Each structure stands twice: as structure tokens, then as C-alpha cells.
Amino acid sequence: MMEQKRYNSLFWKISLVFFLLLAMVGVAHVYISYHSSREYLEEVNQRLNHDTAKNIIDNSTPFYNGQVIKPALDEMFHHVMAINPNLEVYLVDPKGKIIAWFPPEKKLTLQKISIDPIKLFIADQNKTLIKGDDPLNPGTQKVFSAHPLTMNNMLYAYIYVVLNGEKKQATSDTLFASYLWQISYRTMAITLFFTFVIGLLIIRTITKNYSKILLVMQRFREGDLHARIDLDSINSEKQLATMFNEMADILTTNIDKLKEVENLRRELIANVSHDLRTPIAIIRGYLETLQMKEDTITVEDRKRYIDIVSQSTVKLEKLVNELFELSKLEANQIRPQKEPFIISELVNDISSKYQIIAIDKKIKIETYLSKELAPVLADISLIERVIQNLLDNALKFTPEGGTISIITEKCLNNTVKITISDTGIGIPEKDRERIFARYYRANNYTDLKNSTGLGLAIAKKILDLHDSTLELISAEEKGSSFIFKLKCS
């Protein structure tokens, strides 16, 4: 029912607009037809009566020695009345001043008319439509006939004949309007009717497709994120339907990503709350114990309590620092300051620092560093952070007697490959997709108390800034290898 209502609304809105457009076209057509037909009839009238003024002069000459002969003029006007009483005849001097006119009972409004249309009419050989002034109606242009009145090669005046006199003009307008109304009523009514019907059919076809599209859009807006337009059911407008489907897919994907981010945010808050609460609780507990037993606690217990508080403080500081660092990386607040340096030298320095920690854990660190590598272009402090995080991760997951290997070698496309491998517990296949998510910790790793779960996430973000990726190769109970590449300078 709702779909039908939307369809009818769209259909009738477009139909109304279409009808109004047709009505406007019809009115414009009548207007243009009226004026075009009127111009055509006037042109025909002027062509048919082109020599009227010449014929009047041929039958009478009202001038002699530059003077108007009244009897001859009256005879000329009488002759005009006999031929066509609807004509208006004017005797005009060479400057356009009206000397005499017929019929004499008409009251002139203009005493002088423009002579230019008369000259143009006389000189015109193609008999085009030319209009001149109407002495009885200022500002009105009418078709006319004109001819010069000369004697002994001297121009005395012009005969200026207005072909559509007032009486004839009124009759002509009435008949023409009646004729045009009949033609318009019949032809345009039929034309507009069939055009409107055909237009309605076309509009119905178009709106039917749009109605299907609108229905799917409505379902999508109401929360059905799986609503898609069936392209096979759309005869036309497939481009619009395809664009909507693609847009819906993008929105759905973004919504899923936002949900995933929201879940990660909640998980992050829970993990941060837990990880911050633990060292804070330890610090608070031991400090309260020291305050309560200030007079009775032994020197050894005091030292042990202080060591525990110190270790918890270090862990808390490390967690806060790593959270702050990851947040800045994710907010793109850190910009790498790239410079050329030898990666093997950096790896050698870092591995030397970690040798003491490795010896304490009875783990062996081996380096295989190529000496023929070109300098890489990167931020040395950020790359150092990546290698340290990977070594920290390897030391945590490698048991006593295990080995950590660091390899640098030349790679294709003018890059250097760095590989950090361990013989630790490895990463289960089901967890490998989440290995670089923050707060990830392997389920088969038992020593969780010293891990913040942010090291790999920070390393990946840093490598993203260097247009590089962090790859993982791992096998359970055999170890893992982390690989990244840097461009040479």
C-alpha cells in the first residue's frame, strides 16, 4: 500500500508538470502561429497589392507646375474609392509631410511620416515584407504600397497607400482570430491529447522503475542494510540502480568497519582499565602496607615492597607511553623524518644492547648482516622502535635455549629486507589475522604479566608511515618470523 501511494504521488506529480509544460507549449504555439500567420498574410497582401500606388498615379496626375490640382486630386481619390473603399491613400511630399489624404473624414494623428520605408519599398526588387507608419495610429506599423509622383524627371511627391485600413484591419482581425481559434481548437486539442496520453504512458514506465528503486531505498533507510535493487527487474535506469547498489555496499562495509572499531574501542577500554588497575592496585596496596607497618616492617620486606612498587610503576609507565605513542600514530600526528642510514649498523647496535637481556633468559641472538647494502631512506628512530618491539616480542615468546635471528639482505625493487625470527612457541593459525591488532596476546602464551599487547600494533603503524608492510611467517611450536622492507635512498 505504501509503495502504491509513493508510486501514485510520483506519477501524478510528474504528470501535472508534464501537462503544464504541454499547456505552455500550446500557448506559445498559438502565439507564434498567430504572429507568423499574420506576418505571412500581410506579406501576401503587400505582394498582391504591390503596384496599387503605381496604378493610382497612372490613372491621375494631381500635380501641375509643382502645384496640387484640386479637381485632379478629387478625381484620383474618387477612383480609389471606386476600386477599394477600404484603402487609405496619402499624398506625401519628399520630406514625409502629408499634403492630402483619403478618406478626408479621417482625422490625422501624424502630420509627417518616415520616408525611409517608402524609399526602401520603391528600391526593393525582391518584394520582401516592409512596413511603414500609420498616420492614423502613431507607433503602429502597417503594410503599404508606394510610388513616386514625378514630372519632367522631377520628384513632386509620393503616393502612400495603407493597404489595411482601420475598417479592413478590424474586420481582418476578427476573421483571423475566429479562424485561428477554430484551427487551434481542433488541431491543437487533438495533438495535445495524444501527446499527453503518450507522455503519460512513458511517465508511467519511468516512474514504475523509480518506484521500485524508491522502495528499496526506503527499506535501506529503515535499517534493512541487505536491501538491494534487482537489476533484472529494471528495464531502464540501470545506471542509477547500479550506483545505489554500489553506494549501499560501501555504506554497509563502512558500517561493519565502524562496528568493528567500536568493538575494538570497547575492548581497548576494558583492557586498558584492567591493565592500569592492576599495577595501580599493587602500588597502592604495598604503599598502604608500608604506611601501616612503618614501625614493625623489616628492612628486607621494606626493600622487597619498594622493588615491587618500582616494577609496577615501570610497567604502568610503559603501558601509558605505548598507549600514547599508538594513539599519536593512529591520529597521524607523527611524521617520519626520513634520512639515509645503513640498516645493518642500526641492527648491530640494537642487538648488542639486547644481548644482556638474552643472556639472562638463556636465549641466543644471532645476526646475519649483509655488508653490501645501500643506505635506506627512513626515520632512524622509528625504525629502531620497530626492531626493538620485534625483539621484545621474540624474547617474550622464545623459551630458554632458543635462538633469535636477525637478517638483513638486498631485495628486488631497490629495497632492503629485514627478517627477525625466533624459535618460540609460534602463533596459532586462527590468531594470525589478529596478530597486529592492539592488545592481542597469543592464547598459548602464559607470561602475560609483562606484555602490554601494543608492540606489534605500534610496529605496523610505523611501517605504514614508511609505505611498508609487516609480514608474518609462523608455525606452532617452531617459531615465527617477522619481515619488513625499506626503500633504499
Phi, psi and omega per residue, in radians:
M1 nan -0.754 3.129
M2 -1.126 -0.699 3.125
E3 -1.100 -0.745 -3.129
Q4 -1.118 -0.672 3.135
K5 -1.121 -0.794 3.121
R6 -1.115 -0.690 -3.135
Y7 -1.098 -0.853 -3.134
N8 -1.059 -0.730 -3.140
S9 -1.051 -0.850 3.137
L10 -1.133 -0.738 -3.104
F11 -1.071 -0.840 -3.069
W12 -1.284 -0.548 3.072
K13 -1.102 -0.839 3.135
I14 -1.158 -0.676 3.134
S15 -1.098 -0.718 3.123
L16 -1.113 -0.778 3.109
V17 -1.085 -0.715 3.133
F18 -1.115 -0.738 3.128
F19 -1.097 -0.764 3.126
L20 -1.101 -0.688 3.096
L21 -1.109 -0.734 3.107
L22 -1.099 -0.720 3.121
A23 -1.082 -0.746 3.111
M24 -1.107 -0.732 3.102
V25 -1.099 -0.693 3.126
G26 -1.098 -0.793 3.117
V27 -1.091 -0.769 3.111
A28 -1.084 -0.666 3.140
H29 -1.133 -0.762 3.121
V30 -1.084 -0.771 -3.129
Y31 -1.071 -0.865 -3.118
I32 -1.143 -0.716 -3.137
S33 -1.106 -0.725 -3.114
Y34 -1.064 -0.893 -3.093
H35 -1.221 -0.648 3.121
S36 -1.166 -0.731 3.138
S37 -1.166 -0.679 3.129
R38 -1.117 -0.760 3.095
E39 -1.077 -0.718 -3.131
Y40 -1.118 -0.785 -3.136
L41 -1.135 -0.666 3.112
E42 -1.150 -0.687 3.110
E43 -1.139 -0.735 3.095
V44 -1.075 -0.780 3.137
N45 -1.054 -0.729 -3.129
Q46 -1.200 -0.645 3.129
R47 -1.174 -0.765 -3.122
L48 -1.143 -0.560 -3.102
N49 -1.889 0.478 -3.067
H50 -1.052 -0.648 -3.047
D51 -1.736 0.279 -3.127
T52 -1.047 -0.828 -3.137
A53 -1.097 -0.670 -3.140
K54 -1.138 -0.706 -3.141
N55 -1.146 -0.633 3.107
I56 -1.098 -0.766 -3.128
I57 -1.180 -0.631 -3.130
D58 -1.117 -0.473 -3.092
N59 -1.678 -0.128 -3.133
S60 -2.818 2.563 3.099
T61 -2.276 1.762 -3.044
P62 -1.478 0.195 -3.126
F63 -2.074 2.502 2.988
Y64 -2.638 2.161 -3.095
N65 0.931 0.680 3.078
G66 1.394 0.040 -3.111
Q67 -1.982 2.557 3.114
V68 -1.371 2.225 3.088
I69 -1.606 1.922 -3.021
K70 -1.047 -0.813 3.130
P71 -1.062 -0.721 3.128
A72 -1.131 -0.649 3.121
L73 -1.160 -0.751 3.120
D74 -1.105 -0.665 3.111
E75 -1.116 -0.695 3.133
M76 -1.112 -0.758 -3.134
F77 -1.176 -0.640 3.100
H78 -1.107 -0.700 3.110
H79 -1.092 -0.702 3.123
V80 -1.119 -0.743 -3.126
M81 -1.122 -0.587 3.135
A82 -1.240 -0.628 -3.129
I83 -1.299 -0.911 -3.068
N84 -2.733 1.814 -3.097
P85 -1.224 -0.200 3.138
N86 -1.465 -0.142 -3.140
L87 -1.336 2.590 3.007
E88 -2.005 2.084 -3.038
V89 -1.995 2.363 -3.120
Y90 -2.275 2.393 3.027
L91 -1.733 2.012 -2.980
V92 -2.079 2.281 3.109
D93 -1.295 2.965 -3.063
P94 -1.029 -0.279 3.134
K95 -1.716 -0.020 3.085
G96 1.757 -0.005 3.136
K97 -1.354 2.372 -3.107
I98 -1.440 2.143 -3.107
I99 -1.591 -0.765 -3.136
A100 -2.652 2.902 -3.111
W101 -2.733 2.844 3.112
F102 -2.476 2.389 0.007
P103 -1.313 2.535 -3.020
P104 -1.202 -0.351 -3.121
E105 -1.292 -0.267 3.110
K106 -1.239 2.381 -3.135
K107 -1.651 2.097 -3.112
L108 -1.234 2.480 3.027
T109 -1.794 -0.593 3.079
L110 -1.885 2.267 3.061
Q111 -1.601 -0.230 -3.109
K112 -2.545 2.421 -3.135
I113 -2.115 2.876 3.118
S114 -1.253 2.298 -3.103
I115 -1.521 -0.272 -3.063
D116 -1.081 -0.818 3.108
P117 -1.049 -0.572 3.131
I118 -1.146 -0.821 3.118
K119 -1.097 -0.702 3.132
L120 -1.121 -0.672 3.137
F121 -1.143 -0.778 -3.115
I122 -1.137 -0.666 -3.109
A123 -1.410 -0.279 -3.065
D124 -1.283 2.215 3.120
Q125 -1.765 -0.313 -3.068
N126 -1.597 -0.063 3.123
K127 0.978 0.832 3.061
T128 -1.384 2.890 -3.123
L129 -1.236 2.109 3.111
I130 -2.287 2.284 3.138
K131 -1.994 2.584 3.115
G132 -2.228 -3.136 -3.101
D133 -1.194 2.600 3.030
D134 -1.836 1.912 -3.081
P135 -1.052 -0.404 -3.128
L136 -1.520 -0.326 -3.076
N137 -2.397 1.617 -3.130
P138 -1.025 2.455 3.126
G139 1.493 -0.082 3.141
T140 -1.757 2.374 3.093
Q141 -1.890 2.310 -3.136
K142 -2.330 2.770 3.075
V143 -1.282 2.652 -3.045
F144 -2.661 2.997 2.967
S145 -2.218 2.493 -3.096
A146 -2.543 2.654 3.099
H147 -2.734 2.466 3.139
P148 -1.300 2.521 3.073
L149 -1.867 1.924 -3.051
T150 -2.189 2.668 3.010
M151 -2.519 2.297 -3.117
N152 0.934 0.771 3.129
N153 1.056 0.382 3.104
M154 -2.021 2.287 3.138
L155 -1.431 2.120 -3.137
Y156 -1.774 -0.650 -3.070
A157 -2.976 -3.137 3.040
Y158 -2.159 2.488 2.942
I159 -1.610 2.097 -3.065
Y160 -2.071 1.952 -3.041
V161 -1.964 2.020 3.029
V162 -1.437 2.036 -2.985
L163 -1.314 -0.586 3.124
N164 -1.837 1.497 3.108
G165 -1.156 3.016 -3.073
E166 -1.015 -0.789 -3.115
K167 -1.150 -0.808 -3.133
K168 -1.162 -0.656 -3.135
Q169 -1.085 -0.777 3.136
A170 -1.080 -0.792 3.129
T171 -1.116 -0.744 -3.131
S172 -1.094 -0.753 3.140
D173 -1.089 -0.732 -3.137
T174 -1.119 -0.838 -3.139
L175 -1.134 -0.723 -3.095
F176 -1.169 -0.723 3.105
A177 -1.083 -0.735 3.112
S178 -1.105 -0.737 3.135
Y179 -1.123 -0.798 -3.119
L180 -1.124 -0.672 3.120
W181 -1.088 -0.742 3.126
Q182 -1.102 -0.791 3.137
I183 -1.108 -0.810 -3.114
S184 -1.117 -0.754 -3.098
Y185 -1.046 -0.698 -3.062
R186 -1.446 -1.021 -3.026
T187 -1.207 -0.796 -3.082
M188 -1.235 -0.614 3.093
A189 -1.057 -0.791 3.130
I190 -1.157 -0.775 -3.124
T191 -1.097 -0.832 -3.128
L192 -1.138 -0.634 3.136
F193 -1.081 -0.926 -3.103
F194 -1.171 -0.634 3.095
T195 -1.111 -0.722 -3.138
F196 -1.156 -0.730 3.130
V197 -1.109 -0.826 3.127
I198 -1.097 -0.705 3.109
G199 -1.074 -0.710 3.111
L200 -1.077 -0.698 3.119
L201 -1.122 -0.729 3.114
I202 -1.156 -0.774 3.129
I203 -1.073 -0.699 3.128
R204 -1.048 -0.749 3.137
T205 -1.111 -0.777 -3.110
I206 -1.174 -0.839 -3.092
T207 -1.170 -0.445 3.098
K208 -1.110 -0.747 3.092
N209 -1.168 -0.746 3.124
Y210 -1.123 -0.570 3.116
S211 -1.109 -0.705 3.089
K212 -1.105 -0.736 3.139
I213 -1.133 -0.751 -3.141
L214 -1.108 -0.633 3.132
L215 -1.105 -0.774 3.126
V216 -1.150 -0.697 3.101
M217 -1.072 -0.708 3.124
Q218 -1.103 -0.753 3.099
R219 -1.082 -0.708 3.135
F220 -1.143 -0.713 3.140
R221 -1.147 -0.572 -3.122
E222 -1.412 0.010 3.023
G223 2.026 -0.076 3.102
D224 -1.451 1.522 -3.050
L225 -1.252 -0.164 3.114
H226 -1.662 0.016 -3.136
A227 -1.198 2.195 3.122
R228 -2.404 2.664 3.140
I229 -1.432 2.269 3.094
D230 -1.357 1.875 -3.063
L231 -1.122 -0.476 -3.135
D232 -1.216 -0.396 -3.122
S233 -1.569 -0.076 -3.133
I234 -1.805 1.985 -3.129
N235 -1.312 -0.612 3.081
S236 -2.340 -3.073 -3.118
E237 1.026 0.499 3.139
K238 -1.171 -0.514 3.125
Q239 -1.118 -0.768 3.110
L240 -1.118 -0.752 -3.140
A241 -1.111 -0.715 3.122
T242 -1.129 -0.716 3.124
M243 -1.107 -0.703 3.112
F244 -1.122 -0.778 3.136
N245 -1.038 -0.765 3.123
E246 -1.126 -0.733 3.119
M247 -1.096 -0.740 3.133
A248 -1.107 -0.674 3.107
D249 -1.101 -0.750 -3.141
I250 -1.124 -0.778 3.133
L251 -1.097 -0.726 3.140
T252 -1.117 -0.733 3.103
T253 -1.088 -0.765 3.133
N254 -1.134 -0.660 3.111
I255 -1.123 -0.727 3.107
D256 -1.093 -0.689 3.122
K257 -1.156 -0.700 3.116
L258 -1.113 -0.681 3.091
K259 -1.109 -0.703 3.128
E260 -1.137 -0.727 3.102
V261 -1.105 -0.705 3.122
E262 -1.108 -0.725 3.090
N263 -1.104 -0.706 3.102
L264 -1.142 -0.647 3.122
R265 -1.110 -0.765 3.121
R266 -1.130 -0.705 3.117
E267 -1.130 -0.688 3.134
L268 -1.101 -0.798 3.141
I269 -1.053 -0.745 -3.141
A270 -1.115 -0.766 -3.125
N271 -1.189 -0.747 3.131
V272 -1.101 -0.766 3.129
S273 -1.026 -0.752 -3.117
H274 -1.201 -0.806 -3.052
D275 -1.229 -0.553 3.082
L276 -1.324 -0.633 -3.106
R277 -1.118 -0.667 -3.058
T278 -1.115 -0.990 3.136
P279 -1.123 -0.593 3.116
I280 -1.137 -0.720 3.121
A281 -1.131 -0.694 3.127
I282 -1.126 -0.827 -3.136
I283 -1.048 -0.819 -3.121
R284 -1.102 -0.756 -3.110
G285 -1.076 -0.830 -3.105
Y286 -1.244 -0.600 3.084
L287 -1.150 -0.704 3.086
E288 -1.121 -0.665 3.096
T289 -1.098 -0.748 3.117
L290 -1.097 -0.661 3.112
Q291 -1.201 -0.720 -3.105
M292 -1.216 -0.649 -3.074
K293 -1.868 0.540 -3.066
E294 -1.009 -0.600 -3.079
D295 -1.625 -0.310 -3.032
T296 -1.935 -0.280 -3.045
I297 -1.235 2.507 3.140
T298 -1.389 2.855 3.128
V299 -1.090 -0.723 -3.125
E300 -1.114 -0.774 3.126
D301 -1.144 -0.701 3.113
R302 -1.033 -0.776 3.141
K303 -1.116 -0.704 -3.118
R304 -1.171 -0.727 3.129
Y305 -1.108 -0.754 3.140
I306 -1.110 -0.673 3.093
D307 -1.091 -0.717 3.140
I308 -1.134 -0.762 3.100
V309 -1.066 -0.721 -3.137
S310 -1.105 -0.781 3.131
Q311 -1.102 -0.719 3.126
S312 -1.144 -0.649 3.109
T313 -1.121 -0.730 3.120
V314 -1.091 -0.778 3.135
K315 -1.109 -0.740 3.129
L316 -1.103 -0.739 3.114
E317 -1.104 -0.736 3.137
K318 -1.097 -0.744 -3.136
L319 -1.110 -0.818 -3.141
V320 -1.096 -0.743 -3.138
N321 -1.096 -0.749 -3.124
E322 -1.208 -0.655 3.060
L323 -1.086 -0.775 3.124
F324 -1.101 -0.735 -3.138
E325 -1.135 -0.768 3.139
L326 -1.144 -0.694 3.128
S327 -1.079 -0.733 3.119
K328 -1.159 -0.658 3.113
L329 -1.140 -0.757 -3.119
E330 -1.228 -0.480 3.114
A331 -1.538 0.099 3.133
N332 1.000 0.632 3.105
Q333 -1.589 -0.118 3.124
I334 -1.884 2.175 3.095
R335 -1.974 2.151 -3.122
P336 -1.148 2.321 3.051
Q337 -1.694 1.584 -2.994
K338 -1.361 2.460 3.076
E339 -2.682 2.701 3.134
P340 -1.343 2.404 3.051
F341 -2.746 2.837 -3.134
I342 -1.517 2.026 -3.065
I343 -1.159 -0.585 -3.125
S344 -1.116 -0.644 3.126
E345 -1.157 -0.713 3.116
L346 -1.123 -0.750 3.135
V347 -1.104 -0.717 -3.136
N348 -1.103 -0.753 3.125
D349 -1.105 -0.762 -3.106
I350 -1.172 -0.763 -3.116
S351 -1.109 -0.583 3.115
S352 -1.128 -0.705 3.128
K353 -1.155 -0.577 -3.084
Y354 -1.495 -0.108 -3.104
Q355 -1.072 -0.692 -3.113
I356 -1.100 -0.792 3.123
I357 -1.097 -0.724 -3.111
A358 -1.147 -0.694 3.130
I359 -1.103 -0.730 3.106
D360 -1.042 -0.602 -3.129
K361 -1.620 0.079 -3.132
K362 1.006 0.788 3.099
I363 -2.101 2.472 -3.099
K364 -1.767 2.279 3.068
I365 -1.886 2.132 -3.137
E366 -2.038 2.441 3.111
T367 -2.119 2.413 3.081
Y368 -2.217 1.604 -2.979
L369 -1.907 2.153 3.114
S370 -1.313 2.417 -3.120
K371 -1.687 -0.014 -3.073
E372 -1.947 0.542 -3.106
L373 -1.615 2.465 3.040
A374 -1.310 2.701 3.100
P375 -1.067 2.507 3.073
V376 -1.658 2.721 3.127
L377 -1.879 1.825 -3.089
A378 -2.826 3.034 3.056
D379 -1.472 1.938 -2.994
I380 -1.087 -0.667 -3.121
S381 -1.221 -0.649 3.122
L382 -1.239 -0.710 3.102
I383 -1.153 -0.616 3.052
E384 -1.056 -0.704 3.114
R385 -1.113 -0.677 3.119
V386 -1.081 -0.856 -3.106
I387 -1.121 -0.708 3.114
Q388 -1.089 -0.759 3.132
N389 -1.094 -0.699 3.136
L390 -1.196 -0.660 3.089
L391 -1.200 -0.716 3.060
D392 -1.001 -0.774 -3.136
N393 -1.102 -0.733 -3.135
A394 -1.155 -0.716 3.125
L395 -1.120 -0.606 -3.132
K396 -1.208 -0.631 -2.989
F397 -1.765 0.033 3.134
T398 -1.784 2.179 -3.129
P399 -1.316 2.983 3.095
E400 -0.994 2.455 -3.128
G401 1.489 -0.053 -3.138
G402 -1.423 3.088 -3.071
T403 -2.309 2.436 3.012
I404 -2.032 2.261 -3.102
S405 -2.037 2.394 3.058
I406 -2.125 2.159 -3.058
I407 -2.199 2.309 2.992
T408 -2.089 2.356 -3.108
E409 -2.699 2.726 3.126
K410 -1.295 2.462 -3.113
C411 -2.221 3.062 3.134
L412 -1.240 2.941 3.084
N413 1.051 0.578 3.059
N414 1.016 0.825 3.125
T415 -2.255 2.834 3.074
V416 -2.035 2.326 -3.116
K417 -1.790 2.328 3.102
I418 -2.057 2.202 -3.118
T419 -2.146 2.230 3.063
I420 -2.079 1.972 -3.052
S421 -2.051 2.681 3.067
D422 -2.431 2.869 3.105
T423 -1.892 0.698 -3.073
G424 -1.468 -2.648 -2.992
I425 -1.409 -0.209 -3.122
G426 1.318 3.060 -3.092
I427 -2.131 2.232 3.123
P428 -1.029 2.561 -3.077
E429 -1.053 -0.629 -3.114
K430 -1.197 -0.330 -3.102
D431 -1.736 -0.074 -2.997
R432 -1.220 -0.499 3.128
E433 -1.232 -0.414 -3.087
R434 -1.800 0.164 -2.996
I435 -1.096 -0.529 -3.077
F436 -1.716 0.083 3.071
A437 -1.312 2.538 -3.118
R438 -1.199 2.588 -3.088
Y439 1.181 0.243 3.034
Y440 -1.319 2.375 3.013
R441 -2.457 2.353 -3.088
A442 -1.079 2.435 -3.127
N443 -1.217 -0.410 -3.116
N444 -1.626 0.258 3.107
Y445 -1.855 2.136 -3.015
T446 -1.632 -0.479 -3.092
D447 -1.515 1.295 -3.062
L448 -1.539 -0.219 -2.979
K449 -1.200 -0.399 -3.108
N450 -1.786 0.106 -3.068
S451 -1.898 2.337 3.063
T452 -1.620 -0.315 -3.133
G453 1.317 0.252 -3.093
L454 -1.954 -0.163 -3.019
G455 -1.045 -0.877 -3.108
L456 -1.209 -0.621 3.105
A457 -1.093 -0.717 3.111
I458 -1.153 -0.757 3.130
A459 -1.052 -0.743 -3.132
K460 -1.139 -0.740 3.139
K461 -1.095 -0.690 3.120
I462 -1.117 -0.753 3.138
L463 -1.188 -0.535 3.049
D464 -1.058 -0.664 3.104
L465 -1.159 -0.356 3.129
H466 -1.782 0.280 -3.136
D467 0.979 0.671 -3.141
S468 -2.213 2.942 3.132
T469 -2.204 2.754 3.102
L470 -1.928 1.940 -3.089
E471 -1.703 2.673 -3.116
L472 -2.222 2.309 2.965
I473 -2.220 2.105 -3.033
S474 -2.549 2.660 3.039
A475 -2.492 2.332 -3.100
E476 -1.061 2.381 3.126
E477 1.158 0.091 3.127
K478 -2.072 -0.397 3.104
G479 2.132 3.132 -3.094
S480 -2.392 2.695 3.066
S481 -2.276 2.270 3.054
F482 -1.933 2.277 -3.016
I483 -2.245 2.355 2.993
F484 -2.510 2.791 -3.087
K485 -2.205 2.554 3.105
L486 -2.200 2.495 3.141
K487 -1.340 2.501 3.100
C488 -1.389 2.686 -3.119
S489 -1.375 nan nan
